[in-house]
Amino acid sequence: MLHWLNQIPVEEHRKSRLSMLNKEGRMKVLGIVCSPRLHGNTEILVQASLAKAQEEGAEIELVTLAGKTISPCDGCYSCRETGKCHIKDDMQDIYTKLLEADGIIFGSPVYFWSVSAQAKALIDRTYVFYAERRLRNKAVGIVVNTGRDGCTSALAAFSNFSTGQKMIVVGRAIGFGGREKGTVKKDERGMAEAEELGETMVQYLQSHKIPS
């Protein structure tokens, strides 16, 4: 599921890659944990991805939605005229972080065979970027934690969102940690996938830099 292998128009790709390097000449990878719980299995997996990305040379940042107020989109469509969301909550800070990041790793637990309510609210609130596709060509990694079922639908939710925003999905990781905090560490394959995702993210960003 490496969508970044698809052909992208040269000029669009070149323009989108102008933000690949921050002021220190490094790539920035943002991890967003869409779980209502702190320090749970989803966070452990995303942290593993970020740690590997950092090891490979990226600047990293972790955002957890637990305890934050992310109201649902109210469908007012005012953002299509103003380019801004009128809802003043914690999503305003996340908007800035999304725009500044070169790669974004989204993580969610599986709730009722899909993503968490926090993840869906975040996805819908990025509609503010939709008209001008301001997230175009950013690299995306997807992390889900499940007990048994539902990971396919959760992965699809993030993948469809990424496609709609013209972002590039570079990989995914699935952890079978269930509900008890910390149990995902026993899932060797899931932890390995999370680390591999971080490495793949950096490899993608490095291969798509514009020579100075």
N, C-alpha and C positions, 0 to 999 in steps of 0.2 A: 504493500500500500504506500509506495514512495511516489506521491503525486508530483514531487519536485522534478521527477525525470521527464514530465510532460514539457512540450515545447512552449516557451513563453515569448511573445513578441520582443525583439531585441531592445527597442527604445524604451518600452515600458519596464522591461527588466532592469535596464541600465539606470533609469531614474529611481526605481524603487531601491536599488542597491546603494544609492548615494548615502543612505543613513546607516550603512552596515558598520561603520567605525565610529565610535564616540570620540570625544576630545582626546582621550588618552590613547587612541589608536586601537581600542579593544572592542570586541563584540559584547553586546549585553543580552543576557538570557534571563527572562522573567518567568518565575514559576508562580502560578495562581492555584491555590488549594481551595476548591469549592465545597468544602465540607463544613457542616455546622459545628464540628468538634475540633478542638485544638489537639495537636500531637497524636493524631490518629494514624491509621494505616495509609490513608491517601497522602497525608503529609510526609510520612516516612518515605514513600515511594518517590514523591516529587523532590524531596531533599536529596535522595540518592542520585536522581538525574542531574540536579543542580551541582552537586558536589563533583560529579564526573565532568560536567561542562566546565566548571572552574578549574579542575585539574588540567583540562585540555586548553586552557588559556582564556576562557570567557569571564567577563564580569557578570556576577549573578545577583538576583534579588528575589526574595520570597514574599509573596502576599498571601495571607490567609483570610478567607471571608468570614470565618467564625467570629462572632461578636460585632461584625460590621453591619451597617444598615444599607442594603441594596434593594430599593423598592422596585417592584415590577414596572415595566414600560406601561404607560397609560394610553398609548396609541394616539397621542395628540398631533403627531406629525409636525410639530413646530420646528424640530431639528432640521427638517428638510429646507426650511427657510433661513434659519439662523446658524446652522452648523453646530449648535450647542443643545445639550439636554437641559430642560428647565428644572428637573428634579434635583434638589440640592441635598445630596447624601454622600455616603462614602465612595460612590462610584465616580465622583468627580476626580478624586485623586488617582483612581485606577485608570481613568481615561488617559491621563498624562503618562503613566507608566507603560501603558499599551503602545502609545505612539513612540515612546523613546526606545522601546525594546527592538532588538533585531530578531530574536527568537522568543517564542512564548510556549511554555509548557503548561497545559491545562490539566488539572487533576480533579477527579470527582469519585465519590463512592457511588455504587449502584443502588438506587432507591426505586423500587417497583419497576425493575427492568429498564431503567433509564438513568439519567443524571440527576443530581440533587436539585432541590428547588433553588438553592443559591447559584448553581451553575446555570440553570435556565434563566434566572433573572439577569445574570451577568451577560449571557449571550444576547438576550433580547435588548438590553440597554446599549449594546454596541451598534444598534440601528443608527445611532447618531453619525457613525462613520460610513454607513452603507451607500448613501447617494454618491459620494465621491470615492468610495472604496479606499479610504485612508489607511486601511490595514493591508492593502494589496501587497502580495509577495513576501510578507513576513513569514518566517519559518514557524511551524507549529508542531509540537509534540503532544500526544494525548496519553494520559495516565488514568486508569480506572482501577478501583479496588472492589472486589465482590466476594460474596460468600460462596456462591455456586453459579447462579444464573444471571443473565442480564447484561453481561459485558458487551455483547455485540451491539445491542441497542444504544448503550451509553457511548460506545466508540462512534457509532453512526451519527449520534446527535452532535458531537464535536466535529466530526468530519464534514457533515453537511453544512454546519455553521462556517467552518473554515472555507469550504468551497464557495459559499455565498459571499463571503468577504474577500474572495480572491487571494486567500492565504495559501501557503504550501505546506501540506502535511508531510513531515519527513520521517515520522515513525510513531510507535506507540508501545505502551507497556501495560501488562495486565497483572495485577496482584490478587492472590486469593488469600486475603487476610481476615475476611469476615468482620465481625463486630468488635471483638476484643482488641483493645489497643496493643500494638506491638507484635501481634501474631503474624503479620505479613513478613516479618524478618525471617520466619521459618520457611517461607516460600522462596527457595533459592533461585528458581527460574524467574519468578516475578522480580526479585531484587536485581538479578542480572540484566533483565530486560530494561529496567529503569536506568541502570548505569549505562547500558548500551545506547539508550535513547539520548542521554546527555552527550555522549561521544558523537553520535550521529548528527545531532544538532550542530555541534561545533564544526564537524567536517563539512556539513552543508554550507554553513556560513562562510567558512574559509574558502571554499571552492567557488563562492559567488561574490567575492570581494572584487572591487574595481582596482586595478593596479594604479599606484600613485604616479 
